């Protein structure tokens, strides 16, 4: 990215209100295992921010810390703070956070298998009190973005494909009228064509419905094509961050996450000692 273009991206991000701010948090499981070690990040309103890193880097734990789902796994935030539109929220219950407009789409989709697709979508509106007509209007909006769900609306969710279940999970989150969606590994287990389709819909939701997204994703190349800003996690720490285009052009990111270097694509055998050469380790 050229210097003027990068400055323009940073200026636009600075002008937008901060939807989510994670400030130097630490997360401990079972009062012993330190998983996150001082993670900080910001998500501007109406933006798409990518949280990147290998499996086990701490991406899912970060999202669960934000959405207050750690206690179910004997985890807790022991240091730092999490604010959502200026309000500290890390001590709220998950349903209180949903009512404020922060909704997580879990890794692995987690649809209610015994309910139909439409019943799954309607469960997303359980916190709303604005009437049946408004809920029905939003259901039609979801079907507009995901026409395949309209076709399968009477089918049991457990008998739909992985891509349809991912669409259903995102649609269910939309039914809560969120301001921010935490999207965990949306590409996991899906065919590349379906993944592209889902990310394009995320783009449209961001532009047309003003929904903010924080996306945890292992597919670095795909995530950086759709995000405006990215953070890279390693071993529970943020080791690199910047505008998406700058990260795509970064030689370290190319080598360690995209399998590329200045001389082109590398095999794993050629970079098997990469941990000793990473500048941030």
Beta strands, then each sheet from edge to edge (+ up, - down):
strand 1: 18-29
strand 2: 33-44
strand 3: 48-52
strand 4: 75-84
strand 5: 87-88
strand 6: 102-105
strand 7: 180-184
strand 8: 212-217
strand 9: 229-234
strand 10: 237-243
strand 11: 260-261
strand 12: 264-265
sheet 1: 2+ 1- 4+ 5-
sheet 2: 6+ 7+ 8+ 3+ 9+ 10-
sheet 3: 11+ 12-
end
